[in-house]
Amino acid sequence: MTSSVKYQDGTMLPIVEEFYTIQGEGYFTGHPAYFIRLGGCDVGCPWCDTKVSWDASRHPFKPADEIIVRAADCLSSLVVITGGEPLMYNLDYLCEGLNKAGLKTSLETSGAYALSGSWDWICLSPKIHKPPVPDIFTRANELKMVIAVEKDLDWAFENAILVNPSCKLYLQPEWSVFRTIMPTIVSYVKDNPQWSISLQAHKFMRIP
């Protein structure tokens, strides 16, 4: 029996890292948050800056109850669940515990898997080579599109028409081409003011 099947109830999760930092992207940029990074991802973005998270077998499964305790001990009430692709796992148990502890839950996902868990905030970041499941679009509070080349703006538009009207729309330059793609993004946002720009502020601040 594989670990992913054995722990399909979400009571044990593969942990790459847990850390307290400042959220550097999207709606909560600048807010202190406790990050829980789960291992495992088959989306495979070529520019991913956390490829170490892709192979879940490299990361130990840890009790969700212990994760909840560590998050509750943090000074911030905001908890961000990220990956990897966190929705590869059942997150109902983890979210229930975090909610009972009075914490605010935020999910960062590509949306490639069915939604589990109860969330205060969902940041959806779709990838063209493994698109989101349809149901997640109306649940997203934030749509964050990573832009590496100009044609990525077409993919951003395709996803923006699927989310609910109150969803925040962000274009985020891919870090390795930040300087070259930034003028394109700025011009697009000026012409399409329903969008805002998200920068990876944590990289400018040189923090995790």
MOZIMO-V587366 format. One record per helix or strand of 2 or more residues. SS is the DSSP state (H for helix, E for strand). FROM is the first residue (numbers start at 1). TO is the last residue. If there is no record, write none. Layout:
ss	from	to
SS	FROM	TO
SS	FROM	TO
This chain:
ss	from	to
H	3	6
E	12	22
H	26	28
E	32	38
H	51	53
H	56	58
E	61	63
H	64	72
E	78	82
H	86	88
H	92	100
E	104	109
E	121	124
H	134	139
E	142	147
H	152	160
E	168	173
H	175	191
E	195	198
H	201	205
